[in-house]
Amino acid sequence: MFGRSTYPALLALWALAPAGCAVQSAPAAEPTAWVRASVPDGLDDIFLPKLTRTVAGEVPRGATLATLFDRHDLDDVAHPLIEAIREVFDPRRLQVGNPYHLVFGLDEGPLRQFEYHIDDEGYLRVAAAEDGFEAAVVPYRQARAERVLEADIDAENNSIVAALGAQDKGVMLAVALAEVLSGEIDFNNDLRRGDSFSMLYEEVYREERFEERAGEDLSFSRYGDVLATEFTNDGRRLQAFRFHVPGEPEAQYFDEQGRSMKRLFLRSPFRFEPRITSRFSYRRVHPILGGVRPHLGVDYGAPTGTPVIAVATGTVVSAGRSGGSGNMVRLRHTNGYETYYLHLSRFARGLRRGARVFQGQEIGYVGSTGLSTGPHLDYRMRKNGTFVNPLIEHRNLPPGDPVPEVHLAAFHALRNEALARLGSPVRPRPVDSDAAQ
């Protein structure tokens, strides 16, 4: 306990303390001019002036770091500030809508600190130093938690989005599940009432620095990886497990026997399969030109701007305007396959002739260019110079490599543990010798 005689000395030390020692990181919309001090018993409360004020905002459309700092009258320090940032962060990566904080001294004092949310992994922090500014990209404090859930497909919840939504789970978890099983299930056409699924997945929690609850415990940020799933579809039981084969660049999904869930081609050029509006046909009435004409692709209805992904790794043959096909991307793959993506609104950045693209990489965005009655994607596949039905051809494509025999014991241990978490017995179906070959 402090004595009464020592308390004035404490106030004097407070007044002489360096200004930087009281920087506040909470994103207050309006500065609070006074803070309440804790005092010894028997003394009246004393209110002391804050040494900083915080301005919070979001990056507006069309902004750069220069224009952002100009909005806050930082012309005199903008150049050294940006130069410090450039050493750790590319200013061109500034994203519309991302939050930021500026911390100033009181009474229009100098800039003490700038913080900007980059992504779920980290934020940019720039602090005033004796000879200018010091910048760093700081990782958020994070934690991962494993969760298990079960859901059913029924009359009310007739999609995995609806089934997960009924349990207050977001659409991105449905997208993640669909990506795992996209080689086996057409989620637009194959689901049946009575289907069910369970999944073991991760939720990622991180600290908040740019929200009202800043400074509190970690809060939900996003969904992590799907670790395992069991899906019963029209009486067929499918299982998938995430396993990182040593030496491979990333983890993959395998069935209960260790066979790859990945196919040479994805089922569709979307992360989540939308509705099919027109199928492959040699006799279809053209909606604009009229008459019966071949339609050598599959039309997917989707909003303008929906990302379109490469169904397989390949090389860009062309990416540009192509008559009635509008903006079109053409990719060449192995084994004589080519794929076409028509009527795009625009192309992905960096896409050019001769560029290498990988399975799942964004190559463009849904539009309605060329001869089109509305936003959709016309997706086509050609094999050895002849157009084929992508929906049928996909079934005949071989899977990826299985878990190497030397790593099967580790995979089986992971599989058994995951099935125990899912509450499912370990009962791998017999190996299909044809599929194994």
C-alpha positions as CSV (number, residue, x, y, z in Angstrom):
1,M,0.0,0.0,0.0
2,F,1.3,3.4,-0.9
3,G,1.3,6.2,1.7
4,R,-0.4,9.5,1.1
5,S,3.0,11.3,0.9
6,T,4.2,9.1,-1.9
7,Y,1.2,9.6,-4.2
8,P,2.1,13.1,-5.5
9,A,5.4,11.7,-6.5
10,L,3.7,9.0,-8.5
11,L,1.7,11.6,-10.4
12,A,4.9,13.5,-11.2
13,L,6.5,10.3,-12.6
14,W,3.3,9.7,-14.7
15,A,3.5,13.2,-16.2
16,L,7.2,12.8,-17.1
17,A,6.9,9.3,-18.6
18,P,7.8,8.9,-22.3
19,A,4.8,9.4,-24.6
20,G,5.2,6.1,-26.4
21,C,4.7,4.1,-23.2
22,A,0.9,4.7,-23.2
23,V,0.0,3.8,-26.8
24,Q,-3.4,2.3,-27.0
25,S,-4.2,-0.3,-29.7
26,A,-7.9,-0.5,-29.2
27,P,-9.8,0.9,-32.2
28,A,-11.8,3.5,-30.5
29,A,-14.0,5.4,-33.0
30,E,-13.7,8.6,-30.9
31,P,-10.8,9.4,-28.6
32,T,-11.5,9.3,-24.9
33,A,-9.8,12.3,-23.4
34,W,-9.5,11.0,-19.8
35,V,-8.7,7.7,-18.1
36,R,-9.5,6.7,-14.6
37,A,-6.5,6.1,-12.3
38,S,-6.4,3.4,-9.6
39,V,-5.5,5.1,-6.3
40,P,-4.8,3.9,-2.8
41,D,-7.6,3.4,-0.3
42,G,-9.0,6.5,1.2
43,L,-8.1,8.9,-1.7
44,D,-10.6,10.3,-4.1
45,D,-10.5,9.0,-7.7
46,I,-8.3,11.1,-10.0
47,F,-8.7,11.4,-13.7
48,L,-5.6,11.6,-15.8
49,P,-5.3,12.7,-19.5
50,K,-4.7,10.0,-22.1
51,L,-1.5,10.5,-24.0
52,T,-2.8,9.2,-27.3
53,R,-5.9,9.2,-29.5
54,T,-6.8,6.5,-32.0
55,V,-8.4,6.9,-35.4
56,A,-10.0,3.8,-36.9
57,G,-11.1,3.3,-40.5
58,E,-11.4,0.9,-43.5
59,V,-9.5,1.2,-46.8
60,P,-11.8,2.9,-49.3
61,R,-12.2,1.9,-52.9
62,G,-9.4,3.0,-55.1
63,A,-7.2,4.0,-52.2
64,T,-3.4,3.7,-52.1
65,L,-1.2,4.1,-49.1
66,A,-0.4,7.6,-50.3
67,T,-4.0,8.7,-50.7
68,L,-4.9,6.9,-47.4
69,F,-2.3,8.9,-45.5
70,D,-3.4,12.1,-47.3
71,R,-6.9,11.6,-45.9
72,H,-5.4,11.9,-42.5
73,D,-3.2,14.9,-43.2
74,L,0.0,12.9,-43.0
75,D,1.7,14.5,-46.0
76,D,4.8,15.4,-44.0
77,V,5.5,11.8,-43.0
78,A,3.9,9.9,-45.9
79,H,7.1,9.2,-47.8
80,P,9.3,7.8,-45.0
81,L,6.2,5.9,-43.7
82,I,5.6,4.2,-47.1
83,E,9.3,3.5,-47.5
84,A,9.4,1.8,-44.2
85,I,6.3,-0.2,-45.1
86,R,7.7,-1.2,-48.5
87,E,10.6,-3.1,-46.8
88,V,8.1,-5.6,-45.3
89,F,4.9,-5.3,-47.2
90,D,4.0,-4.6,-50.9
91,P,1.8,-1.5,-50.9
92,R,0.0,-2.8,-54.0
93,R,-1.6,-5.5,-51.8
94,L,-3.7,-2.9,-50.0
95,Q,-7.2,-4.4,-49.9
96,V,-10.5,-2.4,-50.1
97,G,-12.5,-2.8,-46.8
98,N,-9.6,-4.0,-44.7
99,P,-9.5,-2.1,-41.3
100,Y,-6.6,0.1,-40.0
101,H,-5.7,2.2,-37.0
102,L,-3.7,5.4,-36.7
103,V,-2.5,6.3,-33.2
104,F,-1.6,10.0,-32.6
105,G,-0.4,12.1,-29.7
106,L,-3.1,14.3,-28.3
107,D,-3.8,17.8,-29.6
108,E,-2.8,17.0,-33.2
109,G,0.3,15.3,-32.0
110,P,2.6,13.3,-34.3
111,L,1.8,9.9,-35.6
112,R,2.9,7.2,-33.1
113,Q,1.7,4.0,-34.8
114,F,-0.1,2.6,-37.9
115,E,-1.7,-0.8,-38.0
116,Y,-3.3,-2.5,-41.0
117,H,-5.1,-5.9,-41.2
118,I,-3.4,-7.8,-44.0
119,D,-5.3,-11.2,-43.8
120,D,-6.2,-13.9,-41.3
121,E,-2.6,-14.7,-40.7
122,G,-1.1,-11.3,-39.7
123,Y,-1.2,-7.5,-39.7
124,L,1.1,-4.7,-40.5
125,R,2.5,-2.6,-37.7
126,V,4.5,0.6,-38.2
127,A,5.8,2.5,-35.1
128,A,7.6,5.8,-34.8
129,A,11.3,5.6,-34.1
130,E,14.1,8.1,-33.4
131,D,15.2,8.1,-37.0
132,G,11.8,7.6,-38.8
133,F,9.6,4.6,-38.7
134,E,10.0,0.8,-38.1
135,A,7.7,-1.6,-39.9
136,A,7.0,-5.3,-39.3
137,V,4.4,-7.9,-40.3
138,V,3.1,-9.3,-37.0
139,P,1.4,-12.7,-36.9
140,Y,-1.9,-12.9,-35.1
141,R,-2.0,-15.1,-32.0
142,Q,-4.0,-18.1,-33.2
143,A,-5.3,-21.4,-32.0
144,R,-6.9,-24.3,-33.8
145,A,-9.7,-26.5,-32.4
146,E,-11.0,-29.7,-33.8
147,R,-14.7,-30.1,-34.1
148,V,-17.0,-33.0,-35.1
149,L,-20.5,-32.6,-36.6
150,E,-23.2,-34.7,-38.1
151,A,-25.9,-33.6,-40.6
152,D,-28.6,-35.1,-42.7
153,I,-30.0,-34.2,-46.2
154,D,-33.8,-34.0,-46.0
155,A,-36.7,-32.1,-47.5
156,E,-36.0,-29.0,-45.5
157,N,-32.2,-29.1,-45.8
158,N,-31.7,-30.4,-49.4
159,S,-28.0,-29.3,-49.8
160,I,-24.9,-29.4,-47.7
161,V,-25.1,-25.6,-47.4
162,A,-28.6,-25.8,-45.9
163,A,-27.7,-28.8,-43.7
164,L,-24.7,-27.0,-42.3
165,G,-26.5,-23.7,-42.1
166,A,-29.1,-25.4,-39.9
167,Q,-26.3,-25.9,-37.4
168,D,-25.1,-22.3,-37.7
169,K,-22.1,-23.3,-39.9
170,G,-21.0,-21.0,-42.7
171,V,-21.0,-21.7,-46.4
172,M,-17.2,-21.9,-46.6
173,L,-17.3,-25.1,-44.5
174,A,-19.7,-26.6,-47.1
175,V,-17.3,-25.4,-49.9
176,A,-14.4,-27.2,-48.1
177,L,-16.4,-30.4,-47.8
178,A,-17.4,-30.3,-51.4
179,E,-13.8,-29.8,-52.5
180,V,-12.8,-33.0,-50.6
181,L,-15.5,-35.1,-52.3
182,S,-15.8,-33.3,-55.6
183,G,-14.2,-36.3,-57.4
184,E,-17.0,-38.6,-56.2
185,I,-20.2,-36.6,-55.7
186,D,-21.9,-34.1,-58.0
187,F,-23.4,-32.0,-55.2
188,N,-25.8,-30.4,-57.7
189,N,-27.4,-33.6,-58.9
190,D,-26.4,-36.6,-56.8
191,L,-27.8,-35.7,-53.3
192,R,-30.8,-37.6,-52.1
193,R,-33.1,-37.4,-49.2
194,G,-31.8,-39.7,-46.5
195,D,-28.2,-38.9,-47.3
196,S,-26.1,-38.1,-44.2
197,F,-22.6,-37.1,-43.4
198,S,-20.2,-36.5,-40.5
199,M,-17.0,-34.6,-40.6
200,L,-13.9,-33.8,-38.4
201,Y,-12.7,-30.3,-39.2
202,E,-10.8,-27.4,-37.7
203,E,-11.9,-24.0,-36.5
204,V,-9.3,-21.3,-36.3
205,Y,-9.5,-18.7,-33.6
206,R,-7.3,-15.5,-33.4
207,E,-6.9,-12.3,-31.5
208,E,-8.9,-9.3,-32.5
209,R,-7.2,-5.9,-33.0
210,F,-9.6,-4.1,-35.2
211,E,-13.0,-5.0,-33.8
212,E,-15.0,-3.7,-30.8
213,R,-14.0,-6.8,-28.8
214,A,-10.2,-6.1,-29.4
215,G,-8.1,-7.2,-26.4
216,E,-10.5,-10.0,-25.4
217,D,-10.0,-13.7,-25.7
218,L,-9.4,-15.3,-29.1
219,S,-12.5,-15.3,-31.3
220,F,-13.6,-17.4,-34.3
221,S,-11.8,-16.4,-37.5
222,R,-12.3,-19.0,-40.1
223,Y,-12.6,-22.7,-40.9
224,G,-9.4,-24.7,-41.2
225,D,-8.9,-28.0,-42.9
226,V,-11.4,-30.8,-43.2
227,L,-9.5,-33.7,-41.5
228,A,-11.8,-36.5,-42.2
229,T,-15.4,-37.1,-43.5
230,E,-17.8,-40.0,-44.0
231,F,-20.6,-39.4,-46.5
232,T,-23.5,-41.7,-47.2
233,N,-24.9,-40.8,-50.6
234,D,-27.8,-42.8,-52.1
235,G,-26.7,-45.9,-50.0
236,R,-23.0,-45.5,-51.0
237,R,-20.6,-44.9,-48.2
238,L,-17.6,-42.6,-48.9
239,Q,-14.7,-41.9,-46.6
240,A,-11.9,-39.4,-47.0
241,F,-8.9,-38.6,-44.8
242,R,-6.4,-35.8,-45.0
243,F,-2.9,-37.1,-44.9
244,H,0.5,-35.5,-45.7
245,V,2.7,-38.0,-47.5
246,P,6.4,-37.2,-46.5
247,G,8.2,-35.5,-49.3
248,E,5.1,-34.1,-50.9
249,P,4.5,-30.3,-51.0
250,E,1.1,-30.5,-49.3
251,A,-1.4,-32.8,-47.7
252,Q,-3.9,-34.7,-49.9
253,Y,-7.1,-36.7,-49.3
254,F,-7.3,-40.5,-49.5
255,D,-10.1,-43.0,-49.1
256,E,-10.0,-45.7,-46.3
257,Q,-7.7,-47.9,-48.4
258,G,-5.2,-45.1,-49.0
259,R,-6.3,-44.4,-52.6
260,S,-6.3,-40.8,-53.8
261,M,-9.6,-38.9,-53.8
262,K,-8.1,-36.6,-56.3
263,R,-8.8,-37.1,-60.0
264,L,-6.8,-36.0,-63.0
265,F,-9.7,-33.5,-63.6
266,L,-12.0,-31.8,-61.1
267,R,-15.7,-32.5,-61.6
268,S,-16.4,-28.8,-62.4
269,P,-14.5,-25.6,-62.9
270,F,-15.9,-24.1,-59.6
271,R,-14.9,-24.6,-56.0
272,F,-18.6,-25.3,-55.3
273,E,-20.6,-26.8,-58.1
274,P,-23.5,-24.5,-59.2
275,R,-26.6,-25.5,-61.1
276,I,-26.3,-26.9,-64.6
277,T,-28.4,-24.8,-67.0
278,S,-27.6,-26.7,-70.2
279,R,-25.9,-30.0,-70.9
280,F,-23.7,-31.4,-73.6
281,S,-25.8,-32.1,-76.7
282,Y,-25.5,-32.4,-80.5
283,R,-29.1,-31.1,-81.0
284,R,-30.0,-28.0,-78.9
285,V,-32.0,-25.0,-79.9
286,H,-29.7,-22.0,-79.7
287,P,-31.1,-19.4,-77.4
288,I,-29.9,-16.5,-79.6
289,L,-29.2,-17.7,-83.1
290,G,-32.2,-20.1,-83.2
291,G,-32.2,-23.4,-85.0
292,V,-30.9,-26.7,-83.8
293,R,-27.2,-26.6,-83.2
294,P,-24.6,-28.7,-81.3
295,H,-23.8,-27.6,-77.8
296,L,-20.4,-29.2,-77.1
297,G,-20.1,-28.2,-73.5
298,V,-21.9,-27.8,-70.1
299,D,-23.4,-24.5,-69.1
300,Y,-23.2,-23.6,-65.4
301,G,-25.4,-20.7,-64.1
302,A,-23.5,-18.5,-61.7
303,P,-23.4,-14.8,-60.7
304,T,-21.1,-12.5,-62.6
305,G,-17.7,-12.4,-60.9
306,T,-17.8,-16.0,-59.6
307,P,-14.3,-17.4,-59.7
308,V,-13.6,-20.0,-62.3
309,I,-10.8,-22.5,-61.7
310,A,-8.7,-24.8,-63.8
311,V,-10.0,-28.3,-63.6
312,A,-6.5,-29.7,-64.1
313,T,-2.9,-28.6,-64.3
314,G,-1.9,-27.4,-67.7
315,T,-0.6,-24.7,-70.0
316,V,-2.5,-21.6,-71.3
317,V,-3.1,-22.0,-75.1
318,S,-5.0,-18.7,-75.3
319,A,-6.7,-16.2,-73.1
320,G,-8.6,-13.4,-75.0
321,R,-11.7,-12.5,-77.0
322,S,-13.0,-15.2,-79.2
323,G,-16.0,-14.1,-81.2
324,G,-19.3,-15.5,-80.0
325,S,-17.5,-17.3,-77.1
326,G,-16.7,-13.9,-75.6
327,N,-13.7,-13.8,-73.3
328,M,-12.3,-17.4,-73.4
329,V,-9.5,-19.3,-71.8
330,R,-8.2,-22.5,-73.4
331,L,-5.9,-24.8,-71.5
332,R,-3.8,-27.8,-72.7
333,H,-3.4,-30.8,-70.3
334,T,-1.7,-34.2,-70.5
335,N,-3.0,-37.2,-72.3
336,G,-4.4,-35.2,-75.2
337,Y,-7.0,-33.2,-73.2
338,E,-7.9,-29.5,-73.6
339,T,-10.4,-27.5,-71.7
340,Y,-12.3,-24.3,-72.7
341,Y,-13.9,-21.7,-70.4
342,L,-16.3,-19.3,-72.3
343,H,-18.2,-16.0,-71.7
344,L,-15.9,-14.8,-68.9
345,S,-16.3,-11.3,-67.6
346,R,-12.5,-11.0,-67.1
347,F,-9.3,-13.0,-66.7
348,A,-7.3,-13.7,-63.6
349,R,-4.3,-11.5,-63.1
350,G,-1.1,-12.8,-64.8
351,L,-2.9,-15.2,-67.1
352,R,-1.2,-15.2,-70.5
353,R,-0.3,-17.5,-73.4
354,G,2.3,-20.1,-72.3
355,A,1.7,-19.6,-68.6
356,R,1.6,-22.7,-66.4
357,V,-1.6,-23.1,-64.3
358,F,-2.3,-25.6,-61.6
359,Q,-5.5,-27.6,-60.7
360,G,-7.8,-25.4,-58.6
361,Q,-6.1,-22.1,-59.7
362,E,-8.3,-19.2,-60.5
363,I,-8.2,-18.4,-64.3
364,G,-11.1,-16.0,-64.7
365,Y,-14.6,-14.9,-63.6
366,V,-18.1,-15.7,-64.7
367,G,-19.6,-13.2,-67.1
368,S,-21.9,-12.8,-70.1
369,T,-19.6,-11.8,-73.0
370,G,-20.1,-12.9,-76.5
371,L,-23.4,-14.7,-77.6
372,S,-24.9,-15.0,-74.1
373,T,-28.3,-14.4,-72.6
374,G,-27.0,-14.0,-69.1
375,P,-24.1,-14.7,-66.7
376,H,-22.9,-18.3,-67.0
377,L,-19.9,-20.4,-67.8
378,D,-19.8,-22.6,-70.9
379,Y,-17.2,-25.3,-70.0
380,R,-15.9,-27.6,-72.7
381,M,-13.5,-30.5,-72.9
382,R,-11.7,-31.9,-75.9
383,K,-9.8,-35.2,-76.1
384,N,-7.4,-35.8,-79.0
385,G,-9.2,-33.1,-81.1
386,T,-12.8,-34.2,-80.4
387,F,-15.1,-32.5,-78.0
388,V,-16.4,-34.9,-75.3
389,N,-19.0,-34.6,-72.6
390,P,-17.1,-33.5,-69.5
391,L,-19.6,-35.0,-67.1
392,I,-19.2,-38.5,-68.6
393,E,-15.5,-38.2,-69.4
394,H,-14.7,-37.4,-65.7
395,R,-15.9,-40.8,-64.6
396,N,-13.3,-42.5,-66.9
397,L,-10.3,-40.5,-65.7
398,P,-7.8,-42.2,-63.4
399,P,-7.2,-41.2,-59.8
400,G,-4.0,-39.7,-58.4
401,D,-1.3,-41.7,-56.8
402,P,-2.2,-43.7,-53.6
403,V,-0.4,-43.5,-50.3
404,P,3.0,-45.2,-50.8
405,E,3.3,-48.6,-49.2
406,V,6.1,-47.4,-46.9
407,H,3.7,-44.9,-45.4
408,L,0.5,-47.0,-45.2
409,A,1.0,-47.9,-41.5
410,A,1.1,-44.2,-40.6
411,F,-1.9,-43.5,-42.8
412,H,-3.9,-46.4,-41.2
413,A,-3.2,-45.0,-37.7
414,L,-4.4,-41.6,-38.7
415,R,-7.5,-43.1,-40.4
416,N,-8.4,-45.2,-37.3
417,E,-8.0,-42.3,-34.9
418,A,-10.2,-40.1,-37.2
419,L,-12.9,-42.7,-37.5
420,A,-12.9,-43.1,-33.7
421,R,-13.5,-39.3,-33.4
422,L,-16.3,-39.6,-36.0
423,G,-17.9,-42.4,-34.0
424,S,-17.6,-44.8,-37.0
425,P,-16.3,-48.3,-36.8
426,V,-13.1,-49.2,-38.6
427,R,-14.5,-51.2,-41.5
428,P,-12.6,-50.5,-44.7
429,R,-14.4,-51.9,-47.7
430,P,-12.6,-54.6,-49.7
431,V,-10.1,-53.4,-52.2
432,D,-11.4,-53.2,-55.7
433,S,-8.6,-54.9,-57.7
434,D,-9.4,-53.0,-60.9
435,A,-9.4,-49.6,-59.1
436,A,-6.2,-50.5,-57.3
437,Q,-4.5,-51.2,-60.6
